[in-house]
Amino acid sequence: MDGDRDSAGHAGASSVTELNTPGGLVPTQLSVASAWMDIALAGVAMLFLYYVLEPLIWSESEEPRVVVSALLLGRTLSMVVIAGVASFLVLSRGLSWRTIGIRREGLDSQIMAAVCAIPLMYVALAVSAGLVLLVVLLLWPPAGAFVGSRGWMDPLRAEQNIDVAIAFMAATAIMEETLFRGVLLTRLRRVLGGWWSAVLVSGVCFGAIHLEGGGIGQALSAVFVSLVLARVFIRSRSLLTVVLLHFLFNCIQLIWPRVIGL
């Protein structure tokens, strides 16, 4: 993954010099200091959205439809903010949209890559579940108290709220992939000098934001799923691919229990 020999290339009228491996995802024009600034801005936005804005909007109402509407509103606003931050970082620095994985050519192959990668997500899920079971059953049984989810997404799983749930999953996929793959992963690659380290750090960050709502089990699953998403993003050089992959994976998680009668 680290075959990172820098070579010069031009991206459109802006003539931005970018890494050709892989596919111009990381601009060499961006200084390490600027990359750190991008990471800091993205981090502040993430913390504000997850721990300030969305909790302020979420409703404690006993009416499920009110609850899910508040969840969707908060996540949609977060998606818009993150899209704005990513656009600002690209446009203000005169970078190519390719540096966050946005490209127009090969849309069919970008979509197919997402569909083909779905089994890898379940491999990651199985590995993380195995590790949780190993820790809880064999190594440290008291950790079982921290594994369960707080159930804040339960209203989205109700059959009458399936339309809102799908919209919520779409907004989540766009927001999280733009933030963690489009911005953080590429900028971490710039400051850390290698893809493996960037993938691991971004994966830990991705797991951390899932810790509060889902416990250790979901956080660990998010880390392993993030490794797959990062790998797919680097290979496909496509934000669309990982957004679609993330969305399909979440929708399957939502719908599958209904199919098997759970």
C-alpha positions in Angstrom: 0.0 0.0 0.0 2.9 2.3 0.6 4.4 2.4 -2.9 4.6 6.2 -2.6 7.1 7.4 -5.1 6.2 11.0 -5.7 6.0 12.2 -9.3 4.8 15.4 -10.8 1.5 15.7 -12.7 -0.9 18.5 -13.5 -4.6 18.6 -12.5 -6.7 20.7 -14.8 -6.2 24.5 -15.1 -4.9 24.8 -11.6 -1.8 22.8 -12.6 -1.6 21.2 -9.1 1.3 18.9 -8.6 0.0 15.6 -7.0 1.1 12.2 -6.1 0.5 9.8 -9.0 0.3 6.9 -6.6 -2.5 6.3 -6.1 -4.3 8.4 -8.5 -3.5 11.9 -7.2 -5.2 11.5 -3.9 -2.6 13.4 -2.0 -1.4 16.8 -3.3 2.4 17.4 -2.9 1.6 21.1 -3.2 0.0 21.0 0.2 2.7 21.6 2.8 2.8 19.4 5.9 1.8 22.4 8.0 -1.2 23.1 5.8 -2.1 19.4 6.0 -2.0 19.6 9.8 -4.3 22.7 9.6 -6.7 20.7 7.5 -6.7 17.8 10.0 -7.3 20.2 12.9 -10.2 22.0 11.1 -11.8 18.6 10.2 -11.3 17.4 13.8 -12.9 20.5 15.3 -15.8 20.2 12.9 -16.2 16.5 13.8 -16.2 17.1 17.6 -18.6 20.1 17.3 -21.1 18.1 15.1 -21.0 14.9 17.1 -21.0 16.2 20.6 -22.6 19.7 20.3 -24.9 20.2 17.3 -26.5 16.8 16.9 -27.1 16.3 20.7 -28.8 19.7 20.8 -31.1 18.8 18.0 -31.9 15.2 19.1 -35.3 14.9 20.8 -36.2 13.1 24.0 -39.9 12.9 22.8 -41.8 9.7 23.4 -43.2 10.0 19.8 -40.9 7.8 17.6 -41.5 9.9 14.5 -40.4 13.1 16.3 -37.2 11.3 17.5 -36.2 10.0 14.1 -37.0 13.3 12.4 -34.7 15.0 14.9 -32.0 12.4 14.2 -32.3 13.0 10.5 -32.2 16.7 10.8 -29.1 16.7 12.9 -27.3 14.2 10.6 -28.3 16.2 7.5 -26.9 19.4 8.9 -23.7 17.6 9.8 -23.5 16.3 6.3 -23.9 19.8 4.8 -21.3 21.2 7.2 -18.7 18.5 6.4 -19.3 18.9 2.7 -18.8 22.6 3.1 -15.5 22.1 5.0 -14.2 19.7 2.4 -15.1 22.1 -0.4 -13.5 25.0 1.4 -10.2 23.0 1.9 -10.1 22.1 -1.8 -11.1 25.5 -3.3 -9.2 27.7 -0.8 -5.9 25.9 -1.6 -6.5 25.6 -5.3 -6.5 21.8 -5.2 -8.0 19.2 -7.6 -11.2 17.6 -6.5 -9.3 14.3 -7.0 -7.5 15.0 -3.7 -10.6 14.1 -1.9 -11.6 11.3 -4.3 -14.1 13.1 -6.5 -13.7 12.2 -10.2 -16.2 11.9 -13.0 -14.7 9.2 -15.2 -15.6 5.6 -14.8 -18.8 6.0 -12.7 -19.9 2.5 -13.6 -16.6 1.0 -12.3 -16.8 3.1 -9.1 -20.3 1.8 -8.4 -19.3 -1.8 -9.2 -16.3 -1.5 -6.9 -18.6 -0.6 -4.0 -20.9 -3.6 -4.6 -18.0 -6.0 -4.9 -16.4 -4.8 -1.6 -19.5 -5.6 0.5 -18.3 -9.1 1.5 -15.0 -7.5 2.8 -17.1 -5.4 5.2 -18.6 -8.6 6.7 -15.2 -10.2 7.0 -14.1 -7.1 9.0 -17.3 -7.4 11.1 -16.7 -11.1 11.8 -13.0 -10.4 12.8 -14.1 -7.7 15.2 -16.9 -9.8 16.7 -14.4 -12.6 17.2 -12.0 -10.3 19.0 -14.8 -9.0 21.3 -15.9 -12.5 22.1 -12.3 -13.5 22.9 -11.8 -10.6 25.2 -15.2 -10.9 27.0 -15.2 -14.7 27.3 -11.6 -15.5 27.9 -9.4 -12.6 28.7 -11.4 -10.0 30.6 -15.1 -11.0 31.3 -15.9 -7.7 33.0 -15.4 -6.0 29.6 -18.8 -7.4 28.7 -20.4 -4.5 30.6 -19.0 -2.1 28.0 -19.9 -4.0 24.9 -23.6 -3.2 24.5 -25.1 -0.3 22.5 -27.1 2.5 24.1 -29.9 1.9 21.7 -30.2 5.5 20.4 -30.8 4.2 16.9 -33.7 1.8 17.9 -36.4 4.2 16.6 -34.8 4.1 13.2 -35.3 0.3 13.1 -39.1 0.6 13.5 -40.9 -0.5 10.3 -42.9 2.8 10.1 -39.6 4.8 10.1 -37.8 2.9 7.3 -37.9 5.9 5.0 -36.3 8.2 7.5 -33.8 5.5 8.4 -32.6 5.1 4.7 -32.3 8.9 4.4 -30.3 8.9 7.7 -28.0 6.2 6.4 -27.4 8.1 3.2 -26.5 11.3 5.1 -24.3 9.4 7.5 -22.4 7.7 4.6 -21.8 11.0 2.8 -20.7 12.8 6.0 -18.4 10.2 7.4 -16.7 9.2 4.2 -16.1 12.8 3.2 -14.6 13.5 6.6 -12.7 10.3 7.4 -11.6 9.2 3.9 -11.8 12.3 1.8 -10.1 14.7 4.2 -8.5 13.0 7.2 -7.1 10.0 5.5 -5.5 11.9 2.6 -4.1 14.6 4.9 -2.8 12.1 7.4 -1.0 10.4 4.5 0.6 13.8 3.7 1.9 14.3 7.3 2.7 10.7 8.3 4.4 9.8 5.0 2.7 6.4 4.5 -0.7 4.9 3.8 -0.5 2.3 6.5 0.0 4.7 9.3 -2.6 7.1 7.9 -5.1 4.2 7.6 -4.5 3.1 11.2 -4.8 6.5 12.7 -8.0 7.4 10.8 -9.4 4.0 11.7 -8.9 4.6 15.4 -10.5 8.0 15.1 -13.5 6.4 13.2 -13.8 3.9 16.0 -13.6 6.5 18.7 -16.6 8.4 17.5 -18.7 5.2 17.5 -17.7 4.5 21.1 -20.2 6.6 23.0 -23.3 5.5 21.1 -22.4 1.8 20.6 -19.9 0.7 23.3 -16.6 -1.1 22.8 -18.1 -3.7 20.5 -19.3 -1.2 17.9 -16.2 1.0 18.2 -14.0 -2.0 17.5 -16.2 -3.0 14.6 -16.0 0.5 13.2 -12.2 0.3 13.4 -12.1 -2.8 11.3 -14.7 -1.6 8.9 -12.7 1.6 8.5 -9.7 -0.4 7.4 -11.7 -1.9 4.6 -13.2 1.5 3.6 -9.8 3.1 3.6 -8.3 0.3 1.4 -11.2 0.5 -1.0 -10.8 4.3 -1.2 -7.1 4.1 -1.9 -7.5 1.4 -4.6 -10.6 3.0 -6.3 -9.5 6.6 -5.8 -13.2 7.3 -5.4 -15.2 9.0 -2.7 -18.4 7.8 -4.5 -17.3 4.2 -4.1 -16.8 4.3 -0.3 -19.9 6.4 0.2 -22.0 3.9 -1.7 -20.3 0.9 0.1 -20.9 2.5 3.5 -24.5 3.2 2.6 -25.2 -0.3 1.3 -23.6 -1.9 4.3 -25.6 0.2 6.8 -28.8 -0.5 4.9 -28.2 -4.2 4.9 -27.6 -4.0 8.7 -30.9 -2.3 9.0 -33.0 -4.5 6.7 -31.4 -8.0 7.3 -33.0 -8.5 10.8 -36.4 -8.1 9.2 -35.6 -10.6 6.5 -34.6 -13.3 9.1 -37.5 -12.3 11.4 -35.6 -10.8 14.3 
